[in-house]
Amino acid sequence: MAQQRVGWVTAATYASGFEADLAVASLEAMGVPAQSRSNDTVGIFGPGFQGATARGVDVLVPADALDVARAALADAAAAAAAGDGDDEPFDDDES
């Protein structure tokens, strides 16, 4: 018999609040409810700091959306690692 997941669970843990916020925004854009939870209530450099934290920042999703969320975050990480090969924001053909 399969175990039923209940409540909010950790889909991923990020080194910084900024990275976690990007993941939350990405999941919410896909229709997956998400929230971040920091283990450091004030971060290394005080309240509101979005850089690296000593304990990381968890991204939480409803338990029944865990598999979808992890797959989406893995796809986003793979796409970011691969890059699209276009580092220029505009296509200037002024040559």
All heavy atoms as an XYZ file, in Angstrom:
663
protein
N       0.840     -1.168      0.000
C       0.000      0.000      0.000
C       0.893      1.242      0.000
O       1.818      1.350      0.788
C      -0.906     -0.013      1.226
C      -1.847      1.166      1.278
S      -2.925      1.150      2.721
C      -4.176      0.021      2.165
N       0.605      2.196     -0.885
C       1.403      3.417     -0.999
C       1.081      4.369      0.142
O      -0.055      4.486      0.568
C       1.132      4.094     -2.339
N       2.127      5.042      0.601
C       1.955      6.016      1.667
C       1.461      7.331      1.070
O       1.985      7.809      0.073
C       3.283      6.245      2.381
C       3.189      7.220      3.510
C       4.538      7.420      4.193
O       5.544      6.873      3.768
N       4.544      8.202      5.241
N       0.416      7.906      1.661
C      -0.127      9.162      1.180
C       0.632     10.325      1.802
O       0.882     10.351      3.002
C      -1.604      9.281      1.544
C      -2.251     10.518      1.001
C      -3.731     10.568      1.333
O      -4.277      9.680      1.938
N      -4.374     11.635      0.913
N       1.032     11.279      0.967
C       1.744     12.456      1.449
C       0.737     13.497      1.930
O      -0.281     13.735      1.303
C       2.596     13.056      0.341
C       3.674     12.131     -0.142
C       4.435     12.787     -1.272
N       5.420     11.884     -1.811
C       5.814     11.879     -3.066
N       5.306     12.742     -3.920
N       6.707     11.045     -3.492
N       1.072     14.154      3.026
C       0.177     15.151      3.607
C       0.964     16.399      3.969
O       2.109     16.316      4.407
C      -0.509     14.578      4.876
C      -1.425     15.607      5.502
C      -1.263     13.310      4.544
N       0.371     17.577      3.804
C       0.995     18.832      4.211
C       2.006     19.342      3.205
O       1.997     18.977      2.041
N       2.893     20.211      3.685
C       3.933     20.812      2.861
C       5.244     20.070      3.087
O       5.571     19.716      4.216
C       4.108     22.279      3.220
C       2.949     23.124      2.788
C       1.713     23.166      3.383
C       2.896     24.006      1.684
N       0.906     24.038      2.704
C       1.607     24.579      1.656
C       3.815     24.388      0.718
C       1.225     25.504      0.693
C       3.426     25.314     -0.235
C       2.146     25.858     -0.248
N       5.975     19.837      2.001
C       7.235     19.103      2.070
C       8.315     19.883      1.318
O       8.025     20.722      0.473
C       7.101     17.681      1.479
C       6.143     16.843      2.307
C       6.643     17.733      0.036
N       9.563     19.572      1.631
C      10.692     20.244      0.986
C      10.941     19.641     -0.390
O      11.195     18.450     -0.519
C      11.958     20.117      1.851
O      11.703     20.693      3.125
C      13.140     20.809      1.195
N      10.853     20.490     -1.407
C      11.130     20.055     -2.779
C      12.613     20.218     -3.106
O      13.184     19.431     -3.852
C      10.289     20.847     -3.775
N      13.245     21.257     -2.532
C      14.658     21.536     -2.786
C      15.170     22.490     -1.723
O      14.393     23.184     -1.071
C      14.848     22.153     -4.170
N      16.491     22.519     -1.573
C      17.141     23.463     -0.660
C      18.191     24.224     -1.451
O      18.982     23.630     -2.184
C      17.791     22.735      0.530
O      16.777     21.993      1.223
C      18.438     23.716      1.493
N      18.185     25.550     -1.306
C      19.094     26.418     -2.039
C      20.038     27.127     -1.082
O      19.718     27.328      0.089
C      18.304     27.441     -2.866
C      17.533     26.779     -3.982
C      16.236     26.320     -3.773
C      18.103     26.575     -5.226
C      15.531     25.685     -4.780
C      17.411     25.942     -6.240
C      16.123     25.501     -6.010
O      15.438     24.864     -7.019
N      21.178     27.553     -1.599
C      22.194     28.207     -0.777
C      21.822     29.635     -0.410
O      22.301     30.160      0.579
C      23.538     28.205     -1.501
N      20.955     30.272     -1.217
C      20.609     31.667     -0.940
C      19.114     31.900     -1.053
O      18.400     31.165     -1.747
C      21.345     32.599     -1.910
O      20.794     32.496     -3.208
N      18.678     32.954     -0.392
C      17.276     33.334     -0.456
C      16.869     33.727     -1.862
O      15.750     33.446     -2.303
N      17.763     34.358     -2.600
C      17.464     34.769     -3.970
C      17.172     33.564     -4.859
O      16.201     33.550     -5.611
C      18.623     35.595     -4.534
C      18.387     36.069     -5.938
C      17.464     37.066     -6.193
C      19.078     35.511     -6.994
C      17.236     37.498     -7.491
C      18.862     35.931     -8.289
C      17.933     36.928     -8.540
N      18.020     32.536     -4.767
C      17.804     31.325     -5.568
C      16.477     30.657     -5.198
O      15.748     30.185     -6.071
C      18.941     30.334     -5.353
C      20.259     30.764     -5.940
C      21.379     29.822     -5.556
O      21.564     29.557     -4.355
O      22.060     29.346     -6.484
N      16.178     30.605     -3.914
C      14.922     30.005     -3.466
C      13.736     30.810     -3.979
O      12.731     30.237     -4.420
C      14.894     29.906     -1.944
N      13.838     32.134     -3.941
C      12.751     32.974     -4.439
C      12.522     32.768     -5.935
O      11.386     32.768     -6.409
C      13.038     34.450     -4.155
C      12.900     34.803     -2.683
O      12.354     33.987     -1.909
O      13.348     35.899     -2.304
N      13.602     32.584     -6.696
C      13.465     32.292     -8.127
C      12.753     30.957     -8.343
O      11.898     30.833     -9.224
C      14.832     32.271     -8.805
C      15.520     33.611     -9.005
C      16.905     33.408     -9.607
C      14.691     34.518     -9.891
N      13.107     29.963     -7.553
C      12.463     28.648     -7.669
C      10.983     28.745     -7.323
O      10.140     28.163     -8.024
C      13.163     27.641     -6.767
N      10.651     29.483     -6.273
C       9.247     29.656     -5.884
C       8.476     30.338     -7.012
O       7.381     29.899     -7.391
C       9.135     30.460     -4.570
C       7.700     30.916     -4.317
C       9.638     29.631     -3.399
N       9.034     31.395     -7.578
C       8.373     32.107     -8.667
C       8.174     31.208     -9.885
O       7.125     31.237    -10.529
C       9.171     33.349     -9.049
N       9.178     30.393    -10.180
C       9.093     29.470    -11.311
C       7.980     28.445    -11.104
O       7.186     28.175    -12.003
C      10.439     28.765    -11.494
O      10.366     27.788    -12.488
N       7.918     27.885     -9.899
C       6.873     26.905     -9.606
C       5.487     27.538     -9.633
O       4.541     26.966    -10.190
C       7.129     26.246     -8.245
C       8.332     25.321     -8.190
C       8.624     24.908     -6.754
C       8.118     24.093     -9.071
N       5.360     28.723     -9.050
C       4.059     29.394     -9.038
C       3.601     29.750    -10.445
O       2.410     29.694    -10.746
C       4.109     30.633     -8.153
C       4.170     30.277     -6.672
C       4.275     31.478     -5.759
O       4.664     32.580     -6.230
O       3.976     31.309     -4.561
N       4.550     30.080    -11.334
C       4.206     30.374    -12.727
C       3.643     29.142    -13.430
O       2.869     29.264    -14.377
C       5.429     30.905    -13.471
N       4.029     27.967    -12.950
C       3.523     26.706    -13.504
C       2.228     26.263    -12.828
O       1.695     25.214    -13.145
C       4.568     25.605    -13.329
C       5.817     25.817    -14.110
S       7.001     24.478    -13.811
C       6.009     23.049    -14.142
N       1.771     27.032    -11.849
C       0.550     26.674    -11.146
C       0.766     25.789     -9.936
O      -0.182     25.252     -9.375
N       2.033     25.617     -9.525
C       2.353     24.808     -8.346
C       2.536     25.752     -7.156
O       3.436     26.587     -7.177
C       3.641     23.986     -8.555
C       4.004     23.215     -7.295
C       3.504     23.051     -9.742
N       1.700     25.645     -6.131
C       1.885     26.494     -4.953
C       3.248     26.204     -4.316
O       3.661     25.048     -4.219
C       0.762     26.078     -4.006
C      -0.213     25.328     -4.842
C       0.560     24.745     -5.985
N       3.944     27.245     -3.903
C       5.271     27.065     -3.305
C       5.553     28.213     -2.349
O       4.979     29.297     -2.475
C       6.341     27.010     -4.390
N       6.440     27.951     -1.407
C       6.891     28.984     -0.477
C       8.305     28.655     -0.043
O       8.735     27.508     -0.123
C       5.967     29.088      0.730
C       5.858     27.826      1.545
C       4.827     27.939      2.660
O       4.281     28.998      2.915
N       4.564     26.842      3.326
N       9.022     29.673      0.395
C      10.378     29.432      0.881
C      10.393     29.544      2.395
O       9.607     30.279      2.984
C      11.379     30.412      0.257
O      11.083     31.723      0.636
N      11.304     28.795      2.982
C      11.472     28.832      4.441
C      12.961     28.817      4.726
O      13.683     27.892      4.381
C      10.814     27.617      5.096
C      11.048     27.592      6.612
C      10.455     26.379      7.258
N      11.144     25.192      6.749
C      10.685     23.965      6.889
N       9.547     23.749      7.480
N      11.366     22.940      6.423
N      13.407     29.864      5.384
C      14.813     29.984      5.705
C      15.096     29.377      7.069
O      14.328     29.555      8.003
C      15.234     31.450      5.705
O      16.574     31.570      6.117
N      16.201     28.669      7.158
C      16.635     28.130      8.442
C      17.378     29.178      9.257
O      17.548     29.043     10.450
C      17.532     26.908      8.227
C      16.762     25.755      7.648
O      15.629     25.510      8.027
N      17.363     25.047      6.713
N      17.864     30.208      8.585
C      18.513     31.345      9.247
C      17.527     32.497      9.206
O      17.319     33.093      8.163
C      19.784     31.768      8.506
C      20.972     30.896      8.832
O      20.965     30.294      9.914
O      21.884     30.829      8.005
N      16.938     32.832     10.312
C      15.899     33.851     10.297
C      16.429     35.223      9.912
O      15.677     36.050      9.433
C      15.204     33.950     11.664
O      16.175     34.226     12.669
C      14.459     32.675     11.985
N      17.708     35.474     10.105
C      18.252     36.774      9.728
C      19.383     36.675      8.718
O      19.930     37.680      8.314
C      18.757     37.560     10.965
C      17.614     37.884     11.881
C      19.847     36.828     11.689
N      19.728     35.514      8.265
C      20.811     35.375      7.302
C      22.154     35.735      7.910
O      22.258     36.097      9.077
N      23.176     35.664      7.121
C      24.526     35.934      7.600
C      24.713     37.423      7.898
O      25.348     37.796      8.858
C      25.563     35.461      6.562
C      25.525     33.949      6.438
C      26.965     35.914      6.949
C      26.371     33.391      5.325
N      24.120     38.274      7.055
C      24.354     39.710      7.185
C      23.120     40.488      7.624
O      23.015     41.671      7.370
C      24.885     40.274      5.867
C      26.221     39.701      5.509
C      26.344     38.777      4.497
C      27.355     40.081      6.205
C      27.581     38.241      4.166
C      28.594     39.548      5.886
C      28.709     38.624      4.864
N      22.164     39.836      8.269
C      21.024     40.548      8.826
C      19.728     40.316      8.075
O      19.695     39.640      7.050
N      18.636     40.887      8.594
C      17.312     40.696      7.999
C      17.268     41.171      6.549
O      17.846     42.189      6.196
C      16.415     41.570      8.875
C      17.162     41.756     10.134
C      18.615     41.714      9.780
N      16.590     40.419      5.715
C      16.424     40.799      4.323
C      17.569     40.415      3.425
O      17.494     40.581      2.217
N      18.645     39.881      3.968
C      19.798     39.488      3.162
C      19.405     38.341      2.241
O      18.812     37.371      2.673
C      20.949     39.065      4.073
C      22.159     38.591      3.324
C      22.905     39.474      2.575
C      22.545     37.269      3.375
C      24.033     39.044      1.882
C      23.673     36.829      2.684
C      24.408     37.721      1.933
N      19.706     38.453      0.947
C      19.319     37.439     -0.024
C      20.494     36.600     -0.513
O      20.349     35.820     -1.434
C      18.620     38.095     -1.218
C      17.239     38.592     -0.881
C      16.294     37.442     -0.585
O      16.099     36.562     -1.405
N      15.721     37.424      0.594
N      21.645     36.744      0.085
C      22.811     35.973     -0.332
C      22.858     34.621      0.352
O      21.877     34.124      0.890
N      24.032     34.028      0.340
C      24.218     32.695      0.906
C      23.936     32.682      2.402
O      24.240     33.634      3.109
C      25.643     32.220      0.650
N      23.338     31.605      2.851
C      23.070     31.433      4.274
C      23.812     30.194      4.757
O      24.152     29.312      3.966
C      21.570     31.254      4.567
O      21.132     30.041      3.976
C      20.758     32.416      4.035
N      24.032     30.119      6.029
C      24.789     28.998      6.589
C      24.022     27.685      6.476
O      24.624     26.632      6.321
C      25.126     29.286      8.045
N      22.717     27.726      6.547
C      21.912     26.496      6.559
C      21.050     26.303      5.323
O      20.360     25.309      5.213
C      21.035     26.493      7.798
C      21.839     26.490      9.065
C      20.933     26.456     10.256
N      21.716     26.628     11.466
C      21.270     27.207     12.560
N      20.049     27.670     12.603
N      22.044     27.324     13.610
N      21.039     27.245      4.409
C      20.247     27.109      3.198
C      18.814     27.561      3.378
O      18.370     27.889      4.478
N      18.086     27.592      2.265
C      16.684     28.004      2.246
C      15.893     26.901      1.555
O      16.189     26.531      0.418
C      16.507     29.349      1.505
C      15.050     29.769      1.495
C      17.371     30.423      2.137
N      14.880     26.389      2.231
C      14.049     25.320      1.687
C      12.929     25.900      0.833
O      12.364     26.943      1.157
C      13.402     24.499      2.808
C      14.410     23.739      3.643
O      15.486     23.391      3.100
O      14.134     23.482      4.823
N      12.604     25.207     -0.254
C      11.426     25.514     -1.052
C      10.412     24.420     -0.751
O      10.683     23.236     -0.951
C      11.756     25.572     -2.559
C      10.486     25.693     -3.384
C      12.690     26.739     -2.835
N       9.260     24.831     -0.242
C       8.215     23.897      0.159
C       7.077     23.914     -0.844
O       6.722     24.964     -1.386
C       7.672     24.283      1.537
C       8.692     24.438      2.655
C       8.027     24.984      3.911
C       9.361     23.114      2.950
N       6.504     22.732     -1.073
C       5.341     22.583     -1.943
C       4.356     21.641     -1.261
O       4.745     20.875     -0.375
C       5.736     22.017     -3.331
C       6.665     22.969     -4.073
C       6.355     20.647     -3.216
N       3.081     21.667     -1.679
C       2.150     20.683     -1.140
C       2.650     19.277     -1.460
O       3.213     19.033     -2.530
C       0.841     20.986     -1.875
C       0.965     22.419     -2.289
C       2.435     22.614     -2.576
N       2.457     18.370     -0.540
C       2.996     17.016     -0.692
C       2.542     16.345     -1.977
O       3.325     15.639     -2.616
C       2.600     16.172      0.513
N       1.306     16.594     -2.389
C       0.823     15.920     -3.600
C       1.410     16.518     -4.881
O       1.238     15.961     -5.961
C      -0.701     15.912     -3.654
C      -1.316     17.301     -3.645
O      -0.584     18.291     -3.487
O      -2.557     17.382     -3.794
N       2.139     17.627     -4.784
C       2.783     18.252     -5.945
C       4.298     18.049     -5.946
O       4.997     18.604     -6.792
C       2.455     19.738     -5.974
N       4.804     17.238     -5.021
C       6.245     17.083     -4.871
C       6.926     16.570     -6.133
O       7.933     17.124     -6.569
C       6.567     16.161     -3.693
C       8.054     15.905     -3.432
C       8.768     17.215     -3.098
C       8.232     14.896     -2.319
N       6.393     15.531     -6.736
C       7.036     14.951     -7.923
C       7.069     15.941     -9.086
O       8.089     16.074     -9.770
C       6.332     13.661     -8.336
C       6.464     12.570     -7.283
O       7.466     12.586     -6.527
O       5.567     11.703     -7.196
N       5.971     16.646     -9.300
C       5.900     17.647    -10.372
C       6.892     18.772    -10.100
O       7.610     19.219    -10.995
C       4.461     18.206    -10.498
C       4.415     19.397    -11.436
C       3.512     17.119    -10.951
N       6.950     19.235     -8.853
C       7.846     20.331     -8.489
C       9.305     19.936     -8.669
O      10.095     20.705     -9.234
C       7.592     20.755     -7.042
N       9.674     18.769     -8.209
C      11.077     18.339     -8.348
C      11.471     18.186     -9.806
O      12.582     18.541    -10.201
C      11.312     17.045     -7.569
C      11.404     17.300     -6.077
C      11.873     16.098     -5.318
N      12.098     16.440     -3.914
C      12.178     15.556     -2.951
N      12.062     14.265     -3.224
N      12.382     15.944     -1.713
N      10.569     17.657    -10.634
C      10.860     17.517    -12.057
C      11.025     18.897    -12.704
O      11.940     19.109    -13.503
C       9.755     16.728    -12.750
N      10.165     19.839    -12.345
C      10.239     21.186    -12.911
C      11.522     21.885    -12.485
O      12.179     22.545    -13.306
C       9.029     22.002    -12.471
N      11.899     21.751    -11.224
C      13.122     22.382    -10.747
C      14.358     21.750    -11.383
O      15.326     22.445    -11.710
C      13.204     22.313     -9.223
C      12.142     23.137     -8.482
C      12.201     22.851     -6.988
C      12.299     24.614     -8.776
N      14.336     20.446    -11.594
C      15.452     19.761    -12.256
C      15.568     20.214    -13.702
O      16.681     20.458    -14.198
C      15.271     18.249    -12.179
N      14.435     20.360    -14.392
C      14.451     20.844    -15.778
C      14.995     22.266    -15.855
O      15.775     22.591    -16.738
C      13.045     20.797    -16.391
C      12.576     19.375    -16.673
O      13.408     18.440    -16.635
O      11.365     19.205    -16.919
N      14.578     23.111    -14.920
C      15.043     24.499    -14.899
C      16.545     24.560    -14.638
O      17.262     25.347    -15.260
C      14.281     25.297    -13.845
N      17.034     23.726    -13.736
C      18.469     23.699    -13.436
C      19.265     23.213    -14.642
O      20.334     23.760    -14.954
C      18.741     22.816    -12.223
N      18.755     22.207    -15.333
C      19.437     21.688    -16.522
C      19.468     22.736    -17.626
O      20.484     22.913    -18.301
C      18.759     20.417    -17.012
N      18.366     23.448    -17.813
C      18.310     24.490    -18.839
C      19.268     25.628    -18.502
O      19.949     26.160    -19.379
C      16.888     25.015    -18.976
N      19.345     25.994    -17.235
C      20.259     27.066    -16.823
C      21.709     26.636    -17.009
O      22.548     27.441    -17.419
C      20.004     27.444    -15.374
N      22.007     25.381    -16.720
C      23.376     24.886    -16.874
C      23.776     24.817    -18.342
O      24.922     25.100    -18.698
C      23.517     23.516    -16.222
N      22.831     24.450    -19.202
C      23.113     24.331    -20.630
C      23.210     25.705    -21.281
O      23.995     25.901    -22.207
C      22.027     23.511    -21.317
N      22.431     26.658    -20.792
C      22.411     27.993    -21.388
C      21.832     27.929    -22.785
O      21.707     26.868    -23.383
N      21.463     29.074    -23.307
C      20.908     29.093    -24.659
C      21.918     29.575    -25.684
O      21.611     29.714    -26.855
C      19.628     29.930    -24.710
C      19.867     31.399    -24.399
O      21.038     31.787    -24.201
O      18.883     32.157    -24.365
N      23.151     29.870    -25.242
C      24.204     30.285    -26.160
C      24.125     31.739    -26.577
O      24.946     32.223    -27.325
N      23.123     32.464    -26.087
C      22.948     33.864    -26.460
C      23.088     34.720    -25.213
O      22.138     34.907    -24.477
C      21.590     34.070    -27.110
C      21.389     35.495    -27.613
O      22.380     36.241    -27.659
O      20.249     35.840    -27.958
N      24.281     35.238    -24.981
C      24.522     36.056    -23.795
C      24.146     37.513    -24.014
O      24.133     38.298    -23.090
C      25.995     35.975    -23.375
C      26.351     34.584    -22.881
O      25.439     33.865    -22.459
O      27.538     34.237    -22.924
N      23.870     37.908    -25.252
C      23.532     39.290    -25.562
C      22.023     39.496    -25.419
O      21.235     38.729    -25.963
C      23.952     39.631    -26.991
C      25.450     39.556    -27.199
C      26.205     40.566    -26.360
O      25.735     41.716    -26.211
O      27.274     40.214    -25.835
N      21.604     40.549    -24.708
C      20.177     40.774    -24.525
C      19.479     41.258    -25.790
O      18.292     41.083    -25.959
C      20.115     41.846    -23.434
C      21.444     42.521    -23.481
C      22.416     41.491    -23.958
N      20.218     41.877    -26.722
C      19.630     42.390    -27.934
C      20.397     41.899    -29.142
O      21.608     41.678    -29.079
C      19.631     43.922    -27.937
C      18.896     44.509    -26.776
C      19.590     45.062    -25.710
C      17.515     44.482    -26.723
C      18.916     45.602    -24.638
C      16.825     45.011    -25.652
C      17.541     45.573    -24.591
N      19.726     41.744    -30.257
C      20.374     41.319    -31.482
C      20.673     42.566    -32.308
O      19.819     43.077    -33.022
C      19.453     40.370    -32.246
C      20.138     39.792    -33.473
O      21.388     39.834    -33.525
O      19.423     39.280    -34.354
N      21.894     43.070    -32.162
C      22.315     44.273    -32.884
C      22.960     43.881    -34.200
O      24.008     43.262    -34.225
C      23.340     45.061    -32.056
C      22.743     46.266    -31.387
O      21.584     46.580    -31.677
O      23.461     46.886    -30.579
N      22.307     44.247    -35.287
C      22.883     43.990    -36.611
C      23.424     45.281    -37.214
O      23.138     45.624    -38.346
C      21.820     43.389    -37.533
C      21.491     41.964    -37.170
O      22.347     41.304    -36.575
O      20.363     41.515    -37.485
N      24.198     45.999    -36.440
C      24.749     47.285    -36.915
C      26.148     47.103    -37.486
O      26.934     48.026    -37.495
C      24.778     48.278    -35.758
C      23.393     48.650    -35.257
C      23.477     49.676    -34.151
O      24.512     50.355    -34.006
O      22.509     49.788    -33.395
N      26.493     45.930    -37.990
C      27.824     45.718    -38.531
C      27.956     46.328    -39.893
O      27.158     46.389    -40.691
C      28.181     44.255    -38.658
O      27.462     43.421    -37.855
